Amino acid sequence: MNSNKYYNEFFELGQQKINFKFFELSLPDDDPVYTLKKVMEEMDFSNLLAQYSNKGRTGFNPIMKYAVLTYAAMRGVKSVDRIVELCERDLAFIWLTQGEKPQRDAFYDFINNKLTSEILDDLNYQFIRRLKKEGLVTLEALYIDGTKIEANANRYTFVWRGTLNYHVAGLLDTIDSLYSRYNELLNENGYGHKYDLGNVQMFIIEGMDKVRDVIEKNRKRKLTKHKKLSNNTIIEIDNCSPLELLKLQMNLVKIAEGEEISFVYGKRQKKTELQLLYEELETCGTRLMKYKEYFEIMGKDRNSYSKTDLEATFMRMKEDHMLNGQLKPAYNVQIAVENYFIIHGYISNDRTDYNTLIPVIQKHFNAFEENLKEVTADSGYCSEKNLLFLKEHGIESYIKLQDHEKRKTRAYKEDIGKYYNMSYHVYEDEHYYVCHDGRELRHIQTETKKQNGYTQTYEVYACADCSGCEHKARCLYKYNPEKDADKNKLMKINEQWEDLKAASHANIESEKGILNRQIRSIQTEGHFGDIKENENFRRFNHRSSDKVYKEFMLYAIGRNINKYHRFIHDQIQKFEGKQEQNVA
């Protein structure tokens, strides 16, 4: 298409039909809209313009629509209807649109169909590269944090994995009884031999034994008023196909036709055992298909979802209006910040931050060729998988450990049962520990544990004989003098994990680590505080993770240009740190 037309039209490179410069008369000389126009003049919109065809009627300028949405984000305006109104009444918006009045359909079509996530990222990264050229960012350090923002979904449309497991268990019991009735029908009436039909057996579903065990324990706990156990076991029902039930139904139809048994419907009609069995199999097959669809939507990584936004997960929010720990459908919003600018945004439906760090860093690798040198985050991102990823890519970890505060206590330093308070020795390539009583704990075996697709390796150390040790009560976990009199000390140590934690802890305790933690707490949490409290961005307007991501990134780009405007007008300076300030 002829993309130069849009550039000339929006950036005044060609001759204008109408002069709209009189709109500038009432705008201040330092209005942020001029900064926005200046930034956009050096951007390449070819990817966005490629979404349009030069055939048919020409619509509103796509560059203009992007400018209007970005400026609305700079002003904290998220509602499309409000943007349409401002295009008719606000001088800055009128100056951007050059007097045109795009309606809500034009903006919704632009956001949903033309402005893809990839194009939005490309435009954001173009601006970030400009900041690097001007020395405002280095792209060598990222400060990462996350928050939960409520999804545009109804609060009481939840589907829980535990509830599904409970109903599937009951459904399988019903199907098992139907199979027994089916076999009895064939055997008692001789239908099996007559129509060459065999008996059927109940299929086995992986994970159901654990589910039934939890259900039984919860029934007992309900009587004793103990806390309910979670029933979030992932079960596989692929081998439990509704087609198997359909085959039985077809067999029943074959028998009915051969025996000239008619199915009856309506009130006061007595149904035969064969018809009742047929209809119950139909009901169970429908339920089984429904539950299977629910499990496929939820996937293996989530335990809940909302029926009105299938990609939203129910999470515990800090804004608890009912004060009862109620869960709400939400998204986990991640930002990576440097010098107050949001370099990356990431939307996840994971309730925790463990699995969000690596995708954010991968986005940085894909967007910029510069080598990332350091990452700072809070303890929510501390996991062996994350720290190992950083180490393998040569990135310094400034991630606070989950037991950061506990390490400062006397109890931690004087716990004689922990390996880090024992002396460590090496003799002829053999590693061993010496406990508080002077006894040796030798290496006996290596164990592995697979969790969420990641394998952890544990080295097991044990003392050959702990009899007569006067420190047993302090050394052994939950020591019982009667039951554990002959018990010996055993330790399982993930040595790789411990080394990674030690390196990260040393980094955050250094002078640079203290400064990085100050920067992270002020800049990332400052963004979220400003977003939620000052601008009241507590709920998304769109549904599905892709649209939610675009909504947030438009908002983030607007914040970035506001920050840039403040930098070039000397309203904000680079943070240098406050050494005496307490840090998170």
C-alpha positions in Angstrom: 0.0 0.0 0.0 1.0 3.6 -0.3 2.2 4.2 3.2 3.8 7.5 2.5 0.4 9.0 2.3 -0.2 8.4 6.0 3.2 9.7 7.1 2.7 12.9 5.0 -0.8 13.4 6.3 0.1 13.0 10.0 3.5 14.5 10.3 2.8 17.5 8.0 5.5 16.5 5.5 3.2 17.3 2.6 0.8 20.0 1.8 -2.3 20.2 4.0 -5.8 20.8 2.7 -6.8 22.6 5.9 -4.6 24.5 8.4 -5.3 23.3 11.9 -2.4 25.1 13.5 -4.8 27.5 15.3 -5.6 24.6 17.7 -2.1 25.1 19.1 -2.8 28.6 20.3 -4.3 27.4 23.6 -1.9 24.6 24.3 1.1 25.2 26.6 4.5 25.1 25.0 5.6 22.2 27.2 2.4 20.1 26.7 3.3 16.4 26.6 1.4 16.1 23.3 4.4 17.8 21.6 6.8 15.3 23.1 4.6 12.5 21.8 4.6 13.9 18.3 8.3 14.4 18.4 8.9 10.8 19.5 6.6 9.4 16.8 8.2 11.4 14.0 11.3 9.1 14.2 9.4 5.8 14.5 8.9 3.3 11.7 5.2 2.4 11.3 5.6 0.0 8.4 4.5 -3.1 10.3 1.3 -1.3 11.4 0.6 0.1 7.9 1.1 -3.4 6.4 -2.1 -4.4 8.2 -4.1 -2.1 5.8 -4.9 -2.5 2.2 -4.9 0.3 -0.5 -8.1 -1.1 -1.9 -11.5 0.2 -1.0 -12.4 3.3 1.0 -9.7 5.0 3.1 -10.4 5.0 6.8 -8.9 7.1 9.6 -5.1 7.4 9.6 -3.8 4.4 11.7 -0.8 6.5 12.9 -3.2 9.1 14.2 -5.3 6.4 16.0 -2.1 5.1 17.6 -1.2 8.6 18.7 -4.6 9.2 20.1 -4.6 6.0 22.1 -1.1 6.7 23.4 -1.9 10.2 24.4 -5.0 9.0 26.2 -2.8 6.6 28.1 -0.5 9.5 29.0 -3.6 11.3 30.4 -4.8 8.1 32.3 -7.8 7.6 30.0 -8.6 4.0 29.3 -12.3 4.1 28.2 -12.8 4.2 24.5 -16.0 6.1 24.9 -14.2 8.8 26.9 -11.5 8.9 24.2 -14.1 9.5 21.5 -15.5 12.4 23.6 -12.1 13.9 24.1 -11.5 13.9 20.3 -14.4 16.2 20.0 -13.8 18.5 23.0 -10.1 18.5 24.0 -7.7 20.7 22.1 -4.7 18.3 22.4 -6.8 15.4 21.0 -8.3 17.7 18.3 -4.7 18.7 17.3 -3.7 15.1 17.0 -6.7 14.1 15.0 -6.5 17.3 12.9 -10.2 17.9 13.4 -11.4 14.4 12.5 -13.8 12.6 14.8 -13.2 8.8 14.9 -15.9 6.9 16.6 -15.7 3.9 19.0 -15.9 1.3 16.2 -12.9 2.7 14.5 -10.8 2.4 17.8 -12.1 -1.0 18.6 -11.3 -2.3 15.2 -7.9 -0.8 15.4 -7.1 -2.3 18.8 -8.6 -5.7 18.2 -7.7 -6.4 14.6 -4.9 -4.1 13.4 -2.7 -3.3 16.4 -1.3 -6.8 17.3 0.9 -7.5 20.3 3.9 -7.9 18.1 3.4 -4.5 16.5 2.9 -2.9 19.8 6.1 -4.5 21.2 8.0 -3.3 18.1 6.8 0.3 18.6 7.7 0.2 22.3 11.1 -1.2 21.6 11.8 1.5 19.0 11.2 4.1 21.7 13.4 2.2 24.1 16.2 2.2 21.6 15.8 6.0 21.3 16.2 6.2 25.1 19.4 4.2 24.9 20.8 6.5 22.3 20.1 9.4 24.5 21.7 7.7 27.5 18.5 7.4 29.6 18.7 3.6 29.7 21.5 1.0 29.3 19.4 -2.2 28.8 22.0 -3.9 30.9 20.0 -4.0 34.2 16.4 -4.9 34.8 14.4 -4.4 37.9 11.4 -6.8 37.9 8.2 -6.9 39.9 4.6 -8.0 39.5 1.1 -7.3 40.7 -2.3 -8.7 40.2 -5.0 -6.8 38.3 -8.6 -7.9 38.2 -9.9 -9.3 35.0 -13.0 -8.1 33.2 -14.8 -11.3 34.3 -17.7 -12.0 36.6 -16.6 -12.9 40.1 -18.8 -15.9 40.6 -18.2 -17.7 37.3 -15.4 -19.9 38.6 -14.5 -23.5 37.6 -12.3 -25.2 40.2 -10.1 -28.2 39.6 -10.9 -29.6 43.0 -14.7 -29.4 42.3 -14.2 -31.0 38.9 -12.2 -33.9 40.5 -15.0 -34.4 43.0 -17.7 -34.6 40.3 -15.6 -36.8 38.0 -15.1 -39.3 40.9 -18.9 -39.4 41.3 -19.4 -39.7 37.6 -17.0 -42.7 37.4 -18.9 -44.4 40.1 -22.1 -43.9 38.2 -20.5 -45.2 34.9 -19.2 -48.2 36.8 -22.7 -49.1 38.0 -24.0 -48.6 34.4 -21.4 -51.1 33.1 -22.5 -53.6 35.7 -26.1 -53.2 34.7 -25.1 -53.5 31.0 -23.3 -56.8 31.6 -26.2 -58.1 33.6 -28.6 -57.2 30.8 -26.5 -59.1 28.3 -26.0 -62.2 30.5 -29.5 -62.6 31.9 -31.2 -62.3 28.6 -28.6 -64.0 26.4 -28.1 -60.9 24.3 -24.3 -61.3 24.4 -24.3 -64.6 22.6 -27.3 -63.7 20.3 -25.9 -60.4 19.0 -22.2 -61.3 19.4 -21.6 -58.7 22.2 -19.1 -59.0 25.0 -19.0 -57.7 28.5 -17.3 -54.4 29.2 -14.9 -53.3 32.0 -14.5 -50.0 33.7 -11.6 -48.0 32.4 -8.8 -46.7 34.7 -8.1 -43.0 35.0 -4.7 -41.9 36.1 -4.7 -40.0 39.3 -8.2 -41.0 40.5 -6.8 -43.1 43.4 -5.3 -39.9 44.9 -8.4 -37.9 44.2 -10.6 -40.5 46.0 -8.2 -40.6 48.9 -8.4 -36.8 49.4 -12.2 -36.9 49.1 -12.4 -39.6 51.8 -10.1 -37.6 54.1 -12.1 -34.4 53.6 -15.3 -36.3 54.6 -13.6 -37.3 57.8 -12.2 -33.9 58.4 -15.6 -32.3 58.0 -16.8 -34.3 61.0 -13.9 -33.3 63.1 -13.9 -29.7 61.7 -10.3 -29.8 60.6 -9.0 -27.7 57.7 -10.0 -29.0 54.3 -7.3 -30.6 52.1 -6.8 -29.3 48.5 -8.0 -31.6 45.8 -5.9 -30.2 42.9 -4.5 -33.5 41.6 -4.2 -33.5 37.8 -6.1 -36.4 36.4 -6.0 -37.8 32.8 -9.3 -38.7 31.2 -8.0 -39.2 27.6 -8.5 -43.0 28.0 -12.0 -42.4 29.3 -13.5 -41.5 26.0 -17.3 -40.7 25.6 -17.0 -42.8 22.4 -16.9 -45.9 24.6 -20.2 -45.0 26.1 -21.5 -44.2 22.6 -20.6 -47.8 21.5 -22.6 -49.2 24.3 -25.6 -47.1 23.3 -25.3 -48.3 19.7 -25.2 -51.9 21.1 -28.4 -51.2 23.0 -30.1 -49.8 19.9 -29.1 -53.0 18.0 -30.6 -55.1 20.7 -33.8 -53.0 20.7 -34.2 -53.3 17.0 -33.6 -57.1 17.1 -36.0 -57.6 20.0 -38.5 -55.1 18.6 -38.4 -53.1 21.7 -39.7 -49.5 21.2 -38.4 -46.5 23.0 -41.3 -44.4 24.5 -41.4 -40.8 25.4 -43.7 -38.5 27.2 -45.6 -38.6 30.5 -47.1 -41.8 32.0 -45.0 -43.9 29.7 -43.2 -46.9 31.3 -39.7 -47.2 30.0 -37.9 -50.5 29.6 -34.7 -51.3 31.5 -32.9 -51.1 28.1 -34.2 -47.6 27.4 -33.4 -46.4 30.9 -29.8 -47.7 30.5 -29.5 -46.0 27.1 -30.6 -42.6 28.4 -28.4 -42.8 31.5 -25.4 -43.6 29.3 -26.3 -40.6 27.2 -26.4 -38.3 30.2 -23.0 -39.7 31.5 -21.4 -39.3 28.1 -22.6 -35.6 27.9 -21.2 -34.9 31.4 -17.9 -36.6 30.6 -17.5 -34.5 27.4 -18.2 -31.4 29.5 -15.7 -32.2 32.2 -13.1 -33.1 29.6 -13.6 -29.7 27.9 -13.2 -28.0 31.3 -9.9 -29.8 32.0 -8.6 -28.8 28.5 -9.4 -25.1 29.1 -7.8 -25.2 32.5 -4.7 -27.0 31.3 -2.2 -28.6 33.7 -0.7 -25.3 35.1 -3.9 -23.8 36.6 -6.4 -24.9 39.2 -9.2 -22.5 38.2 -10.6 -20.3 35.4 -13.5 -18.0 34.8 -16.3 -18.9 32.4 -16.5 -15.3 31.2 -12.8 -15.0 30.6 -11.3 -18.4 30.0 -7.7 -17.2 30.4 -8.2 -15.5 33.7 -7.3 -17.3 36.9 -8.8 -16.8 40.3 -6.2 -15.2 42.6 -6.0 -13.8 46.1 -6.1 -10.1 45.8 -4.9 -7.4 48.2 -8.2 -5.6 47.7 -10.5 -7.8 49.6 -13.8 -5.9 49.9 -15.6 -8.7 51.7 -12.6 -9.2 54.2 -13.0 -13.0 53.8 -10.0 -13.9 51.6 -12.3 -14.1 48.5 -10.6 -15.0 45.2 -11.1 -12.9 42.1 -10.5 -13.6 38.4 -7.2 -11.7 37.6 -4.0 -11.6 35.6 -0.5 -11.4 37.0 1.1 -8.3 35.4 4.9 -8.2 35.3 7.1 -5.2 34.4 10.8 -4.9 33.9 12.0 -1.4 34.7 15.2 0.6 34.2 15.6 4.3 35.2 11.8 4.6 35.7 11.0 3.4 32.2 9.0 0.2 31.6 11.2 -1.8 29.3 9.0 -4.9 29.1 5.5 -5.9 30.1 4.3 -9.5 30.5 0.9 -10.9 31.3 0.5 -14.3 33.0 -2.4 -16.3 34.4 0.0 -17.9 36.9 -0.8 -17.0 40.5 2.9 -16.9 41.5 5.9 -15.1 40.1 8.2 -18.1 39.9 7.4 -18.9 36.2 7.4 -15.3 34.9 11.0 -14.3 35.3 12.4 -16.4 32.4 9.8 -15.3 29.8 10.5 -11.6 30.7 14.3 -12.1 30.2 13.7 -14.1 27.0 11.7 -11.1 25.7 14.8 -8.9 26.4 17.1 -11.3 24.5 14.7 -11.3 21.5 14.3 -7.6 21.4 17.8 -6.3 22.1 21.2 -7.5 21.1 22.8 -6.0 24.2 23.9 -8.4 26.9 21.9 -8.3 30.0 24.3 -8.0 33.0 22.1 -8.0 36.1 18.5 -8.7 37.3 17.0 -7.5 40.5 13.8 -8.9 41.9 12.1 -9.8 45.2 11.9 -13.2 46.9 8.8 -14.2 44.9 11.2 -14.9 41.9 13.7 -17.0 43.9 13.8 -20.6 42.6 16.5 -23.0 41.5 15.3 -22.9 37.9 15.4 -19.1 37.7 18.8 -18.7 39.4 20.3 -21.4 37.3 19.0 -19.8 34.1 20.6 -16.5 35.1 23.9 -18.2 35.9 23.9 -20.1 32.6 23.4 -16.8 30.7 26.1 -14.9 32.6 23.6 -12.6 34.4 24.3 -11.5 38.0 21.4 -12.3 40.3 20.2 -9.7 42.8 17.2 -11.7 43.9 16.3 -11.7 47.6 16.0 -15.1 49.1 12.8 -16.3 50.7 14.5 -16.7 54.0 16.4 -13.4 53.8 15.1 -12.1 57.1 15.3 -15.5 58.8 19.0 -15.7 58.1 19.6 -12.7 60.4 18.1 -14.4 63.4 20.0 -16.1 66.2 17.8 -19.2 65.9 18.9 -19.7 62.3 22.6 -19.4 63.1 22.4 -21.7 66.1 20.2 -24.5 64.6 22.7 -27.4 65.0 20.5 -29.7 62.8 21.1 -27.7 59.6 24.1 -28.5 57.4 25.2 -24.9 57.2 25.9 -24.9 60.9 28.0 -28.0 60.6 31.7 -28.2 59.6 32.4 -29.4 56.1 35.3 -31.6 55.2 36.9 -33.3 52.2 39.1 -36.4 52.5 40.4 -38.2 49.4 37.6 -36.8 47.2 35.0 -37.8 49.7 32.7 -35.1 51.1 31.2 -35.3 54.6 29.9 -33.2 57.4 30.7 -33.2 61.1 27.8 -32.5 63.5 27.7 -30.6 66.7 28.6 -33.8 68.7 31.6 -34.5 66.4 30.1 -37.4 64.5 30.5 -37.7 60.7 27.6 -37.6 58.2 28.8 -39.5 55.1 27.3 -39.3 51.6 25.2 -42.4 51.0 23.2 -41.8 47.8 21.9 -39.3 45.2 18.2 -38.7 44.6 16.3 -36.8 42.0 12.9 -35.2 42.1 10.9 -33.9 39.1 8.6 -30.9 39.7 6.9 -28.8 37.1 9.1 -30.2 34.3 12.3 -29.4 36.2 14.5 -32.0 37.8 16.2 -31.3 41.2 19.1 -33.4 42.5 19.6 -34.1 46.2 22.7 -35.5 47.9 21.8 -37.6 50.9 24.1 -37.6 53.9 23.6 -39.8 57.0 25.2 -40.5 60.4 26.0 -44.2 60.9 25.2 -44.1 64.6 23.5 -41.4 66.7 23.0 -43.5 69.8 23.9 -41.8 73.0 24.0 -38.3 71.5 22.8 -35.7 74.0 21.9 -33.2 71.2 19.3 -35.4 69.5 16.4 -33.3 70.6 17.9 -30.2 69.0 19.3 -32.0 65.9 16.5 -34.3 64.7 13.3 -32.8 63.2 10.3 -33.3 65.5 12.2 -35.6 67.8 10.1 -38.0 69.9 12.2 -39.7 72.7 10.0 -42.8 72.6 9.7 -43.4 68.9 13.0 -41.9 67.7 15.4 -43.4 70.2 17.1 -45.5 67.5 16.8 -42.9 64.7 19.9 -41.6 63.0 20.5 -38.2 61.5 19.7 -37.9 57.7 20.1 -34.8 55.5 19.1 -34.2 51.9 20.9 -31.3 50.4 20.4 -29.8 46.9 23.9 -28.6 46.6 23.4 -26.8 43.3 20.4 -24.9 44.8 22.4 -24.0 47.9 25.3 -22.6 45.8 23.0 -20.5 43.7 21.3 -19.1 46.8 24.6 -18.3 48.4 25.8 -16.4 45.4 22.6 -14.4 45.1 22.6 -13.7 48.9 26.1 -12.4 48.7 25.1 -10.1 45.8 22.1 -8.5 47.6 24.1 -8.0 50.8 26.8 -6.1 48.9 26.8 -2.3 48.6 25.6 -2.5 45.0 23.0 -5.0 46.0 21.6 -2.6 48.6 21.4 0.1 46.0 19.7 -2.2 43.5 17.1 -3.2 46.1 16.4 0.5 46.7 16.0 1.1 43.0 13.7 -1.9 42.6 11.4 -1.0 45.5 11.2 2.6 44.5 10.8 2.3 40.8 8.8 -0.9 40.2 6.6 -0.7 43.2 6.3 3.0 42.6 4.8 2.3 39.2 2.2 -0.1 40.6 1.4 2.3 43.4 0.9 5.1 40.9 -1.1 2.8 38.6 -3.5 1.4 41.2 -3.8 4.2 43.7 -3.4 7.5 41.8 -4.8 6.4 38.4 -7.2 3.7 39.8 -6.2 1.1 37.2 -7.5 -1.9 39.2 -9.5 -3.7 36.5 -9.0 -4.5 32.9 -11.6 -3.4 30.3 -10.8 -6.2 27.8 -11.0 -10.0 28.0 -8.4 -12.7 27.0 -4.7 -12.4 27.7 -3.8 -11.0 24.3 -6.2 -8.1 24.5 -5.3 -7.5 28.2 -1.6 -7.4 27.2 -2.3 -4.8 24.5 -4.4 -2.7 27.0 -1.6 -2.7 29.5 1.2 -2.1 27.0 -0.6 0.9 25.5 -0.9 2.2 29.1 2.8 1.4 29.8 3.9 3.2 26.6 2.0 6.3 27.7 3.7 6.2 31.1 7.1 5.9 29.4 6.5 8.9 27.2 5.3 10.9 30.2 8.6 9.9 32.0 10.6 10.9 28.9 8.7 14.3 28.8 9.7 14.9 32.5 13.3 14.0 31.8 13.8 16.3 28.9 12.1 19.1 30.9 14.3 18.5 33.9 11.3 17.5 36.1 12.9 14.2 37.1 16.5 13.0 37.7 18.1 9.6 37.6 17.9 7.8 41.0 21.2 7.7 42.7 20.2 5.8 45.9 19.8 6.6 49.6 22.3 4.5 51.5 20.7 5.0 54.9 17.2 4.1 53.8 15.6 0.7 54.7 15.1 -1.4 51.6 12.6 -4.1 50.7 
